[in-house]
Amino acid sequence: MTSVHWFRRDLRLADNPALVAAVQRARAADDEVVALFVVDPLLWRSAGGPRLAYLAASLRALDAELGGRLVVRTGAAADVVPRLAAEVGADSVHVTAATEPYGRRRDAAVARALGDVDLVPTGSPYAVAPGRLTSGAGTPFQVFTPFRRAWLDHGWAAPAPRPRSVPWATLPSDGVPAAPHTDVDLPAAGEHAARDRWRRFVDDDLARYGTDRDRPDLDGTSAMSIPLKYGEVHPRTLLADLSSHRHDSAGTFRSELAWREFHADVLWHHPGAARTSLRPVVPDDSWARGAAADAAFDAWRDGRTGYPLVDAGMRQLRAIGWMHNRVRMVVASFLVKDLHLEWQRGAAHFMEWLVDGDVPQNQLNWQWVAGTGRDAAPYFRVFNPVLQGEKFDPEGSYVRRWVPELRSVPGRAVHQPWRLGADAAPGYPARIVDHKAERTAALEAYQRGR
C-alpha cells in the first residue's frame, strides 16, 4: 500500500530516517510514497513574516528536489492527514517525531483521527531525542555540563543514507503558499544551500570558531541555526563531519549543538517554559509597566536606546532576520535588567523577526539571560553594553555597519558617543537609561526576591 511521508521540521532528503522508513514500507508493498506538507492556517497566521518567507522558499527548494511532486494541502493536520491517507489508500503516515508542546498535541490528535492507519514516528530533529537522557538519579538534567557529558557518552547514529529512485506519487496540490512580503534580506533556502553553507564554514572558518564566534564584527559563526530550525540539515550530519576534526574549535561547536539539545530537553520536561519562567528571581512589583515601559520597549525594539551595541543588534535583526549570538545576550540583558521588562516581551519580538526563531532555543535562551531557566546565568550577571562592545567589537566595525548615524565616529569611541559631544553623531539618540543606575536597581530587586 501507499505510504505517506509528512514533512515538518525535516525539509530534506538526506539523513532523514522517517523518509527512509516511508520508502522502505512503500517498496515492500511495490507502491508509492506521497510527499506531504500541511499548511496549518493557525500556525501560518501566528508565525513571523521572515520565517514564513523563508519557509516558503525552503518548500519550493524541496519541491524542486522532488521533481514538483511535493503535495501541499491546507488545513488543520487532524483533518488533512487522515483525508489524504484515505484518498490514496495509505496504511502508514511517517513523521519525524515532534518534540515541542504544540507538535506533540497535534500528533496525538492526528493519530486518533487516523484510526487504523499507523502514524509512525522515526527519529527526531535532534541527535539525541529530548527526554532520553536522565541523571544518575533518573531525573531530568538541571545543569548543562552533566547533560553534555551524558549526551556525549550516549552518542548518536550515523547519518541515514538518502533514498534513491524513490517512487514518488503525483497528486493534486494546493501549491506552496505565496511568501508574505518582507524587507528582510533572507539567505538562500533549501537543503543544498544549507549543505553548501556548512561546507564553506568547515573549510574556511571552523578552525577559528573557538576564538571568532564571540566577535560580531567578524564572520566567524556558521549561521546553521536557520537550516537546523527547518530541518534542511540534521545535527547528526554536522556532528559526523565534526568527528574528523580534532582541534578545539570542533569541540566548541559540538558543545553549542549540545546546548541546543539541552534546551529541547528542558522544554520536553517543562512545556510551560515556552511562556512561563521556570523560577522567579525578582518580586513581581520590580517589573516596569505602563506607558513609560512601553516607550522603553519601543526604543529597544527600534534600535534607539542610545547604547550602540544594543542598537546595532536590534537593527541587524530587522534587516536580516538574524542576530549574532553574543549580541542576542547583550540586548536581552538590556531589556530585562536595564529596562526591567519581562523576558516574554523580548522573546515574542524575537519570534516575530528571527528567521531561525525556534521555540525551545529562543525561549530558553531568553530564560538563561533572565536568570529564570535551567542552568541560567545568575540574575546578578548584568551585561554592560559598553564593555561588551569594547571587548567583542574592539574597532567598532559591527556598530558602524548597522548604525549609520555613527559611521563617522572612529574606532572604539563608537561605543560611547556621548563622550564626544552632541555634534559627533547627529541624529543618534541619547541614552534612554543610565546603565550603572539600572544595574543597581536590578541587583536590589534580586536581593528583595531572595
LOTI-398901 format. One line per 10 residues: number of its first residue (from 1); their letters; for each residue x, y, z of C-alpha. Coordinates in steps of 0.25 Angstrom, whole numbers, padded with zeros to 4 digits. Example, Ala and Ser with C-alpha at 12.3 -4.5 7.8 and 13.67 -1.06 7.14 Angstrom:
2
1	AS	0049,-0018,0031 ~ 0055,-0004,0029
END
This chain:
450
1	MTSVHWFRRD	0000,0000,0000 ~ 0004,0015,-0002 ~ 0012,0021,0010 ~ 0012,0036,0013 ~ 0024,0044,0018 ~ 0019,0056,0025 ~ 0030,0067,0024 ~ 0030,0076,0036 ~ 0043,0080,0042 ~ 0051,0071,0033
11	LRLADNPALV	0051,0079,0020 ~ 0062,0070,0013 ~ 0064,0057,0006 ~ 0078,0053,0012 ~ 0079,0048,0027 ~ 0064,0046,0029 ~ 0061,0033,0036 ~ 0046,0036,0035 ~ 0047,0037,0020 ~ 0055,0024,0019
21	AAVQRARAAD	0044,0017,0027 ~ 0033,0022,0018 ~ 0041,0018,0005 ~ 0044,0004,0011 ~ 0030,0002,0014 ~ 0025,0006,0000 ~ 0035,-0002,-0007 ~ 0032,-0015,0001 ~ 0017,-0013,-0004 ~ 0022,-0009,-0018
31	DEVVALFVVD	0015,0004,-0017 ~ 0018,0019,-0016 ~ 0021,0030,-0006 ~ 0013,0042,-0004 ~ 0022,0054,0000 ~ 0012,0063,0008 ~ 0014,0077,0015 ~ 0002,0082,0022 ~ 0000,0097,0023 ~ -0007,0099,0036
41	PLLWRSAGGP	-0015,0113,0036 ~ -0013,0115,0051 ~ 0002,0113,0050 ~ 0003,0121,0037 ~ -0004,0133,0043 ~ 0004,0133,0056 ~ 0018,0132,0050 ~ 0026,0144,0047 ~ 0027,0149,0033 ~ 0042,0146,0031
51	RLAYLAASLR	0040,0131,0036 ~ 0028,0129,0027 ~ 0036,0135,0015 ~ 0048,0126,0018 ~ 0039,0114,0020 ~ 0032,0117,0006 ~ 0046,0117,-0001 ~ 0050,0105,0006 ~ 0038,0097,0002 ~ 0040,0102,-0013
61	ALDAELGGRL	0054,0096,-0012 ~ 0049,0083,-0006 ~ 0038,0083,-0017 ~ 0049,0085,-0028 ~ 0057,0073,-0022 ~ 0044,0064,-0023 ~ 0042,0068,-0037 ~ 0030,0076,-0034 ~ 0023,0065,-0026 ~ 0022,0071,-0012
71	VVRTGAAADV	0007,0071,-0009 ~ 0003,0083,-0001 ~ -0010,0083,0006 ~ -0016,0094,0014 ~ -0024,0092,0027 ~ -0023,0086,0041 ~ -0014,0074,0041 ~ -0024,0065,0048 ~ -0033,0067,0036 ~ -0024,0068,0025
81	VPRLAAEVGA	-0015,0056,0028 ~ -0026,0046,0030 ~ -0033,0051,0018 ~ -0021,0049,0009 ~ -0018,0035,0015 ~ -0032,0031,0011 ~ -0030,0038,-0003 ~ -0018,0029,-0006 ~ -0021,0017,0002 ~ -0009,0018,0011
91	DSVHVTAATE	-0007,0009,0022 ~ 0004,0018,0029 ~ 0008,0032,0031 ~ 0023,0034,0034 ~ 0028,0046,0042 ~ 0040,0051,0049 ~ 0035,0051,0064 ~ 0030,0064,0069 ~ 0037,0069,0082 ~ 0031,0083,0085
101	PYGRRRDAAV	0018,0084,0092 ~ 0009,0088,0081 ~ 0014,0078,0071 ~ 0012,0067,0082 ~ -0002,0071,0084 ~ -0004,0072,0069 ~ 0002,0058,0066 ~ -0007,0052,0077 ~ -0019,0057,0070 ~ -0015,0053,0057
111	ARALGDVDLV	-0012,0039,0062 ~ -0026,0038,0068 ~ -0032,0043,0055 ~ -0025,0033,0046 ~ -0031,0021,0053 ~ -0026,0008,0047 ~ -0015,0016,0039 ~ -0002,0016,0046 ~ 0005,0029,0050 ~ 0020,0024,0050
121	PTGSPYAVAP	0030,0034,0057 ~ 0044,0031,0054 ~ 0056,0039,0059 ~ 0055,0053,0064 ~ 0060,0067,0060 ~ 0072,0065,0070 ~ 0084,0056,0071 ~ 0079,0050,0084 ~ 0064,0051,0085 ~ 0059,0060,0097
131	GRLTSGAGTP	0054,0052,0109 ~ 0064,0041,0106 ~ 0075,0045,0116 ~ 0074,0045,0131 ~ 0083,0048,0142 ~ 0088,0037,0151 ~ 0076,0038,0160 ~ 0067,0036,0148 ~ 0063,0051,0148 ~ 0063,0061,0137
141	FQVFTPFRRA	0076,0069,0136 ~ 0076,0083,0143 ~ 0090,0087,0139 ~ 0097,0087,0125 ~ 0110,0081,0128 ~ 0106,0068,0133 ~ 0095,0068,0122 ~ 0106,0070,0111 ~ 0115,0058,0118 ~ 0103,0049,0117
151	WLDHGWAAPA	0100,0054,0103 ~ 0114,0051,0098 ~ 0114,0038,0105 ~ 0101,0034,0099 ~ 0105,0037,0085 ~ 0097,0037,0072 ~ 0095,0028,0060 ~ 0102,0031,0047 ~ 0094,0039,0037 ~ 0084,0032,0029
161	PRPRSVPWAT	0086,0030,0014 ~ 0078,0038,0005 ~ 0068,0028,-0002 ~ 0070,0027,-0017 ~ 0060,0024,-0028 ~ 0048,0027,-0019 ~ 0034,0024,-0025 ~ 0028,0038,-0022 ~ 0013,0039,-0024 ~ 0007,0050,-0033
171	LPSDGVPAAP	-0005,0056,-0026 ~ -0012,0070,-0027 ~ -0006,0080,-0018 ~ -0010,0094,-0013 ~ 0004,0098,-0016 ~ 0014,0105,-0007 ~ 0007,0118,-0001 ~ 0011,0131,-0006 ~ 0022,0137,0003 ~ 0018,0149,0011
181	HTDVDLPAAG	0024,0162,0007 ~ 0037,0165,0016 ~ 0048,0174,0014 ~ 0057,0165,0022 ~ 0069,0161,0014 ~ 0068,0145,0014 ~ 0079,0135,0012 ~ 0077,0124,0001 ~ 0068,0114,0006 ~ 0067,0099,0004
191	EHAARDRWRR	0076,0086,0007 ~ 0086,0089,-0004 ~ 0088,0103,0001 ~ 0090,0098,0015 ~ 0100,0088,0012 ~ 0108,0098,0003 ~ 0108,0108,0015 ~ 0112,0097,0024 ~ 0124,0092,0015 ~ 0129,0106,0014
201	FVDDDLARYG	0129,0108,0029 ~ 0136,0096,0031 ~ 0147,0098,0021 ~ 0149,0113,0024 ~ 0144,0117,0038 ~ 0143,0105,0047 ~ 0158,0105,0051 ~ 0156,0119,0057 ~ 0142,0117,0062 ~ 0146,0116,0077
211	TDRDRPDLDG	0152,0130,0076 ~ 0144,0137,0066 ~ 0130,0132,0070 ~ 0128,0144,0080 ~ 0132,0154,0070 ~ 0120,0161,0063 ~ 0130,0169,0055 ~ 0135,0156,0049 ~ 0128,0146,0040 ~ 0132,0135,0050
221	TSAMSIPLKY	0119,0127,0052 ~ 0113,0117,0044 ~ 0099,0122,0043 ~ 0094,0108,0043 ~ 0083,0111,0053 ~ 0074,0115,0041 ~ 0075,0101,0034 ~ 0075,0094,0047 ~ 0062,0100,0050 ~ 0055,0096,0037
231	GEVHPRTLLA	0062,0082,0037 ~ 0069,0086,0024 ~ 0081,0079,0031 ~ 0081,0069,0043 ~ 0090,0072,0055 ~ 0095,0057,0053 ~ 0101,0061,0039 ~ 0108,0073,0045 ~ 0113,0064,0057 ~ 0118,0053,0047
241	DLSSHRHDSA	0126,0064,0039 ~ 0132,0070,0052 ~ 0137,0056,0056 ~ 0148,0057,0046 ~ 0153,0070,0052 ~ 0161,0069,0065 ~ 0164,0083,0068 ~ 0158,0091,0080 ~ 0148,0098,0071 ~ 0141,0086,0067
251	GTFRSELAWR	0139,0082,0081 ~ 0134,0096,0084 ~ 0124,0095,0072 ~ 0120,0082,0077 ~ 0117,0088,0091 ~ 0108,0098,0084 ~ 0100,0087,0078 ~ 0099,0081,0092 ~ 0093,0094,0097 ~ 0082,0093,0086
261	EFHADVLWHH	0079,0079,0091 ~ 0079,0083,0105 ~ 0069,0094,0103 ~ 0060,0084,0095 ~ 0061,0074,0107 ~ 0057,0085,0117 ~ 0045,0088,0109 ~ 0041,0074,0107 ~ 0040,0072,0122 ~ 0035,0086,0125
271	PGAARTSLRP	0026,0090,0113 ~ 0021,0102,0121 ~ 0035,0108,0119 ~ 0031,0113,0106 ~ 0023,0124,0113 ~ 0026,0124,0128 ~ 0038,0126,0136 ~ 0044,0113,0142 ~ 0047,0120,0154 ~ 0044,0134,0159
281	VVPDDSWARG	0056,0143,0162 ~ 0051,0157,0166 ~ 0038,0161,0172 ~ 0027,0164,0162 ~ 0026,0179,0166 ~ 0040,0181,0161 ~ 0036,0179,0146 ~ 0033,0192,0139 ~ 0019,0194,0133 ~ 0011,0205,0128
291	AAADAAFDAW	0013,0216,0117 ~ 0028,0219,0121 ~ 0031,0204,0120 ~ 0024,0203,0106 ~ 0032,0214,0101 ~ 0045,0208,0106 ~ 0041,0195,0099 ~ 0039,0203,0086 ~ 0052,0209,0087 ~ 0059,0195,0089
301	RDGRTGYPLV	0051,0189,0078 ~ 0055,0200,0068 ~ 0069,0201,0072 ~ 0069,0215,0078 ~ 0073,0212,0092 ~ 0086,0221,0091 ~ 0095,0209,0094 ~ 0102,0206,0081 ~ 0104,0191,0082 ~ 0089,0189,0087
311	DAGMRQLRAI	0084,0197,0075 ~ 0093,0191,0065 ~ 0088,0177,0069 ~ 0073,0181,0068 ~ 0075,0188,0055 ~ 0082,0175,0050 ~ 0070,0167,0054 ~ 0061,0176,0046 ~ 0070,0176,0034 ~ 0073,0161,0032
321	GWMHNRVRMV	0065,0153,0042 ~ 0077,0149,0050 ~ 0086,0154,0061 ~ 0099,0150,0065 ~ 0098,0141,0078 ~ 0107,0150,0087 ~ 0099,0162,0083 ~ 0086,0154,0086 ~ 0091,0152,0100 ~ 0094,0167,0101
331	VASFLVKDLH	0081,0172,0096 ~ 0073,0162,0104 ~ 0081,0166,0117 ~ 0078,0181,0114 ~ 0063,0178,0112 ~ 0061,0170,0125 ~ 0072,0177,0135 ~ 0073,0191,0129 ~ 0059,0194,0125 ~ 0053,0184,0135
341	LEWQRGAAHF	0043,0178,0125 ~ 0039,0163,0126 ~ 0047,0154,0117 ~ 0034,0149,0110 ~ 0033,0162,0103 ~ 0046,0161,0097 ~ 0044,0147,0093 ~ 0032,0150,0086 ~ 0039,0161,0078 ~ 0050,0151,0074
351	MEWLVDGDVP	0040,0141,0069 ~ 0033,0151,0060 ~ 0046,0155,0053 ~ 0056,0144,0055 ~ 0057,0134,0042 ~ 0063,0124,0052 ~ 0052,0126,0062 ~ 0051,0113,0069 ~ 0043,0111,0082 ~ 0052,0103,0091
361	QNQLNWQWVA	0064,0111,0087 ~ 0058,0125,0087 ~ 0050,0124,0100 ~ 0060,0116,0108 ~ 0072,0125,0103 ~ 0063,0137,0108 ~ 0061,0130,0121 ~ 0076,0127,0122 ~ 0079,0142,0121 ~ 0068,0146,0130
371	GTGRDAAPYF	0073,0136,0141 ~ 0059,0129,0141 ~ 0063,0116,0134 ~ 0071,0103,0136 ~ 0086,0106,0138 ~ 0083,0120,0135 ~ 0092,0132,0137 ~ 0090,0137,0151 ~ 0081,0149,0151 ~ 0092,0157,0157
381	RVFNPVLQGE	0100,0155,0144 ~ 0097,0168,0136 ~ 0103,0170,0123 ~ 0110,0184,0122 ~ 0107,0188,0107 ~ 0119,0198,0106 ~ 0129,0187,0112 ~ 0123,0177,0103 ~ 0124,0185,0091 ~ 0139,0189,0094
391	KFDPEGSYVR	0143,0175,0096 ~ 0136,0168,0085 ~ 0135,0179,0075 ~ 0148,0186,0078 ~ 0149,0195,0066 ~ 0134,0197,0065 ~ 0132,0191,0051 ~ 0120,0184,0055 ~ 0113,0196,0061 ~ 0117,0205,0049
401	RWVPELRSVP	0111,0195,0040 ~ 0097,0195,0046 ~ 0096,0209,0052 ~ 0099,0219,0040 ~ 0098,0231,0050 ~ 0111,0226,0056 ~ 0119,0223,0043 ~ 0127,0236,0045 ~ 0132,0232,0059 ~ 0145,0225,0059
411	GRAVHQPWRL	0150,0213,0066 ~ 0145,0208,0079 ~ 0140,0222,0083 ~ 0127,0218,0075 ~ 0123,0210,0088 ~ 0122,0223,0096 ~ 0118,0234,0086 ~ 0112,0242,0098 ~ 0126,0245,0102 ~ 0129,0252,0089
421	GADAAPGYPA	0119,0264,0089 ~ 0106,0266,0083 ~ 0112,0269,0069 ~ 0119,0255,0068 ~ 0107,0247,0064 ~ 0096,0256,0059 ~ 0083,0248,0059 ~ 0087,0237,0069 ~ 0078,0237,0081 ~ 0083,0240,0095
431	RIVDHKAERT	0083,0228,0105 ~ 0069,0225,0110 ~ 0075,0220,0123 ~ 0087,0220,0131 ~ 0093,0206,0131 ~ 0100,0208,0145 ~ 0087,0212,0152 ~ 0079,0202,0145 ~ 0089,0191,0149 ~ 0088,0195,0163
441	AALEAYQRGR	0073,0195,0163 ~ 0073,0181,0157 ~ 0082,0176,0168 ~ 0073,0182,0178 ~ 0061,0175,0173 ~ 0069,0162,0172 ~ 0072,0164,0187 ~ 0058,0166,0191 ~ 0054,0154,0183 ~ 0063,0145,0191
END
